[in-house]
Amino acid sequence: MTVTFGRLGRWFLMAGVAAAVLAALAWVVLPDGGITAMVLGILALVALVQGTVWTAIQHRMFGGIGALRRVADTGRPAQATIVGVQSTSSRIGAEPIVKLDLRIDGAVVRRHVRVPFSHAAEVRTGRELPVLTDPQGSRALVVRWDRMG
């Protein structure tokens, strides 16, 4: 399960809100707080934009954090057959993120998947992966790497 981008987004959003509150306090409390408020305001704006971008990346590539957690806890088990693999330039640590075309229950879906380094050589066309899918129909998909045989 990959929630890294969503966590980054949440931290940036919280930092942006904190900086905005501090900017307002500096403006009101400090006798010459205009410069301090401006700097903190710019910091808040940058952090809020970064948080929004990271959150959007999370949703676009992997699905929402809540959906991923729901799938990890109560997802429907299925077997997915890899019908296509595309590399991306993205990585989280040493683990690549790849685009996989997966056939699940007869339908082909394309999903971004974080591949643990220890399983990178196993990701190839024709390979079956144990997955959990969302019965509510979101993009969220969890590959059960620990069940690979």
Protein Blocks (a to p, Z undefined) as FASTA:
>chain_A
ZZklmmmmmmmmmmmmmmmmmmmmmmmmpmblmlmmmmmmmmmmmmmmmmmmmmmmmmmm
nopfklmmmmmmmpccdddddfbdcddfbdehjbccddddddeehiacdddddddfklmm
mgcghiacdddddfkopabdcddfklpZZ
